Amino acid sequence: MPDTPIIAAPQGAQDTVTCSSCRACCCKLEVLVIGDRYVPDEMTVVNDWGGTAMRRLEDGWCVALDRDTMRCSIYTRRPQICRDFEMGGADCRETRHEAGR
């Protein structure tokens, strides 16, 4: 994920949001794989609703997360939904808030 800081203003205070500083909050979300032909099949699973999703490990982290760097190991092949999850955007800030970051 990019390291370029984006300024966000949760609760009226400015906060620098970068993927390298958030410790991969979004990598615990369910990620649907819809038409993403570059995602490795071994990293996906059919979810309870019959859709394809990124497989998560028992602790809830995405299987593509590199635990040493806390960065995506398939960044250039990540699902479109991950590409659309804007660093510093409203969904990002909400996810960070819910994770206590």
C-alpha positions in Angstrom: 0.0 0.0 0.0 1.3 3.5 -0.7 3.3 5.4 2.0 2.2 8.8 0.8 0.5 10.5 3.7 -3.1 11.7 3.3 -4.4 14.2 5.8 -7.7 13.1 7.4 -9.6 15.0 10.0 -11.5 12.6 12.3 -13.4 14.4 15.1 -12.0 17.7 14.0 -8.3 16.9 14.6 -5.8 16.4 11.8 -4.4 12.9 11.6 -1.8 11.6 9.2 -3.0 8.4 7.7 -0.6 6.0 6.0 -0.8 2.3 5.3 2.6 1.8 6.8 1.5 3.3 10.1 -2.0 1.7 10.6 -0.8 -1.9 11.0 -3.2 -3.3 8.3 -6.6 -2.6 9.9 -8.4 -3.2 6.6 -6.8 -6.7 6.3 -9.2 -8.0 8.9 -12.3 -7.1 6.8 -14.0 -9.6 4.5 -12.7 -9.1 1.0 -14.8 -10.3 -1.8 -13.0 -11.4 -5.0 -15.3 -10.4 -7.8 -13.8 -10.8 -11.3 -10.3 -10.5 -10.0 -8.4 -13.0 -12.2 -5.0 -12.3 -10.8 -5.6 -13.2 -7.2 -4.0 -16.6 -6.4 -6.7 -19.3 -6.1 -5.0 -20.7 -3.0 -5.6 -17.4 -1.2 -9.4 -17.6 -1.8 -12.3 -19.4 -0.3 -16.0 -19.7 -1.0 -17.8 -17.8 1.8 -21.1 -18.8 3.6 -23.1 -16.9 0.9 -21.4 -18.7 -2.0 -19.2 -15.8 -3.0 -15.4 -16.0 -3.4 -13.5 -14.1 -0.8 -9.9 -13.8 0.4 -9.1 -16.5 2.8 -8.5 -15.4 6.4 -6.4 -17.2 9.0 -7.9 -18.3 12.3 -7.0 -15.0 13.9 -9.0 -13.1 11.3 -6.1 -11.7 9.3 -6.1 -11.9 5.5 -3.9 -14.7 4.2 -2.1 -12.3 1.9 -0.8 -10.2 4.8 2.9 -10.5 5.3 3.1 -10.7 9.1 6.7 -9.4 9.2 5.9 -6.1 7.4 2.2 -6.0 7.9 1.9 -5.2 4.2 0.1 -7.0 1.4 2.2 -9.8 -0.1 0.2 -9.6 -3.4 -0.2 -5.9 -3.6 0.1 -5.7 -7.4 -2.4 -8.5 -7.7 -4.7 -7.5 -4.8 -8.5 -7.6 -5.3 -10.3 -4.6 -6.8 -12.1 -4.0 -3.5 -8.7 -3.5 -1.9 -7.7 -1.1 -4.7 -10.9 0.9 -4.1 -10.4 1.1 -0.3 -8.9 4.6 -0.3 -6.1 5.2 2.2 -7.4 8.0 4.5 -10.9 7.9 3.1 -14.0 7.6 5.2 -14.1 3.8 5.3 -10.4 3.7 6.2 -10.8 6.2 9.0 -13.8 4.2 10.3 -11.9 0.9 10.2 -9.0 2.5 12.0 -11.3 4.0 14.7 -13.0 0.6 15.2 -9.5 -1.0 15.6 -8.5 1.6 18.1 -5.9 3.3 15.9 
